[in-house]
Amino acid sequence: MKHPFVAIALALGLMLTGVLLVPSGARAHEQETSVDWAVAYANIRVLGPPVYTRSTSLPVSCTGGTPGVIGGSGAYPTITLSTGDYLCITWSFRYIAGNVVRGDLFWITRLGLDFGTVGRYITCTGTTCPAGTSGINQWIGASSFELDPNAQYDATLVIRSIQPTFRHLHVGVAVQNVGNIPAAPTVLPNIPVGGPVLYGLFTDASGPVVEPLQGNLQLLAPWPWAVASLFGQIVIGFAFIGFMWWYARWEKKRGARA
């Protein structure tokens, strides 16, 4: 057998092996080594595992769900989705640093754009919350929010599955001048090498690709001005080609007369 055929057969074999093994033996990215966990724990303490609630329609509230905990073997639980389904993710954390900064909520799968963010909400609880906000669930949209010392925050993310994938999903909070801190158990004082095992779960989605806001606003829909612009560019392009063809013929005739 020639070398190219051997290489192709080997590649196909490895791909098939991966397909067969991933569903049964998949393991998540269990630790985040890029985070300085001593600094992270000096700012944020996650109060419990995030809870992931699946919904086939835009959820009005988040109830029940699957806690994103780590199994004894290190494998995450798996939640089965159809593309277009929603995940409502709730978790709580406390900001324990001494200065007021800005914060933000995030989710991450690391391997692709598997979800679209539909809603982001935050509830501040405590005496240090901004006036008139304690205990009120606030829609924050795409903006950041104020992190106040010793305040507890109940976070809610509503995301939508947009493509068929098998991914691990984490959530967390970004702290101004500190960085992104994924949700993880507090394991002080002896932080393990590589950091703690993160809270999370696997998402096993199937179905056609959808858009995050499909049904209300299609982000990838062809806008009228874009269609008109494309048509105009095509017309101008053909006109330019025609002009250059005519000009070349004219120059050739002029050269012949000379």
N, C-alpha and C positions, 0 to 999 in steps of 0.2 A: 504494500500500500504506500502510495506516495506521501511525502511529508504534509502537503496541504490538507489532504483528506484525513490524515491522522490528527492534525490540529483541530479540524472542524468537528471530528467525532468526539475528541476530548472536550471541546467547548460545549457541545450539545449534552454530553454526559454530565458535566458539571452543572449546567443549567437545569437539567432534569432532576438531578440530585437535590439542588436547592429548592425546586418547586415541591418535591416530595417531603423534604424535611422541615421547611419553614413552618407550616401550620402546627406541627406536633412538637417541635423543639425550639421554637423561636424564643429569644430572650431580648428584653428591652435594653436600651442604653441605661443601665441601672444607676450609674454615678455620673456626676458632672465635675470633671477634674479641672475645668477652667475657672470654677468659682473658688474664691478664697473663703472657705467656710467659717473660719474664725471671724472674718469681717462680716459675713452674711448673718451669722448668729448674733453679732453685736447690733444688728439692725432689725432683723425680722425673726419672729418665732411663729411658725405655722402651728395652729392649735388642733389640727386633726386632718385626716386624709380628705382630699377633695371628693365630692360625690358627683357622679356623672349620671344624668337622667336623660334617657332617650325619649324622643317625641316625634311622631310622624307629621305634626303640624306645629306652627309657631307657638311655643308654650306660653301660657299666661302666668304660670308660677312653676317653681321647681320642687317636686316632691318625690320621695322614694329615690330610686337610682342605685347605682353600683359604686361602693367606695373604692377609690383607687389605691388599694393597699398592695403590699408585696407578699406573695406567697412564700411558704417556707423554703421552696427550692429556688427562689429568686424570680419566678415567672409572674408576670402580671395577669390579672383577670382579663377576659376578653369580652367586649360588648359588640354584638352583631348589628350592623346598620345596613340600610339601603341608601344609596345616594339620594340626597334631598331630605333625609332625616335630620333632626336637630339634636344637639347635645346641650343640655343645660348643666353647667358645671358650677358648683358652689363650694367655697371653702372659706376658712377664717384664719386671720393672722393678727399678730400684735406688733406694732412698731415700737421698739424699745430704745432707739437712739435718742440723744438729747436735743437734737436740733430739728426744726421744721424744714421739710424738704418736699419735693414733688414725687409722686409715685405713679405707676402705670401697671395695668394688668396685661399679661401675655399668655399665649399658648404656643406650644412648639411640638412639631413632629420630627424635625431635623431633616427629613428626607424628601419633602415636597410640599406643594400647596394643596393640602388634602382637605382643608376646611376653609370656610369663609366666616368672618366674624359678623354676627347679626346684632348682638346687644352686649353692652358692658355696663354693669351696675356696681355701686359700692355703698355700703352703709357703715358710717362711723359711729362707734359707741364709746362713751366716756366723757369725762368732764373737760378734756382737753380738745374735743372736737370743735371746729369752727362754730360760731354762734348760730343757733337755729338749725343745725344739721344733725345733731346727735339722735340716733335711732331712725333716721329718715333714709329710705332707700333711694339713692340718687342715680339717675341716668347720666353717665359721663361721656357717652359717645366715643369719639376718638381722642378726647382730651385726657390730660393727666389729672390727678387729684392731690389734695394736700395730705401729707403724712404728718401727724402730730404725735409728740412723745407720749407713750403709755396709752395710746388709743387702740381699741380693737376695731378691725375692719372685716366686715362680711362681704366677700366678693362673689359676683355672679357673672359668668360669661355664657352667652348663648352663641353657639357656632353651628354651622351647617355643613354636613358632609357633601362634598362636591365632586369627588371622583373615586372610583373603586380602587381601594388600596388596603393593605394590611400594615398598619402602623402602630407605633406606641405614641401615646399622647401625654404630655405634661403641661401643667399650668404653673404660673408663678407671678411674682411682683417685681417690677423694676424700681430701683431706688435711685434718686438723683445723686450723682457723684459716687455711687457705689457700684451699680451694675444690675444685671438680671439675676434674681435669686429664685430658682425653681422651688416648688413646694416639696419639702422633705421633713422627716421627723427630726426633732431636736435631739442630738446625741452628745451633749456636753458632759464632762470636759474632754473625753477621749474621742476626738473626731477620727474616724477610720481613714486610712490612707486612701486617697481618691475621693473622699467625701462620703456623706451618707447615701444610702439607697433612696432614690427619689420616689415620691408617690406618683402613680400613673396607672395607665391601663393600655391594653391593645384595642384598637378599633379595626374590625374586619368588615369593610364596606364593599357592597356589590351593586351593580347597576350602571346605567349610562351617566356620563358626565353632566352635571347640572351647574347652574350659576348660583352664587350665594343669595341673590335677591330675586331669583326667577319667580315670575308671577306678579311681581310688583314693578321692578325695574331691571331690565336686562342690561348688565354692564357692557356686554360684548355685542349688543345689537348695533347694526349699521346705522349711524346717525345720518339724516338727510344731507347735511352739509358735507359729510365725509364721502357719501356716494357721489354727490355733485362734483366734489373736488377730484375724485378718481376719474370720473368721466371727462372732466375738463382737461386733466393731465394727459389722458389718452388722445383726445382730439388735438391738443397742442403738439404732442409727440408725432402723430401722423402728419400734421401740417408742416412741422419742421423737416421731417424726412422728405416730404413732397417738395418743399422749397429747395432743399439741398440737391435733390435729384434734378429739378429744373435748372438750378444754377450750374450744375456740372455740365449739363447738355448745352447750356448757353455759352459757357466758357469754351467748350469744345468747338462749337460752331464759330465763335469769334476768332479762335486760333486758326481755324481752317481758312477763314476769309483773309486773315493777315498773311 
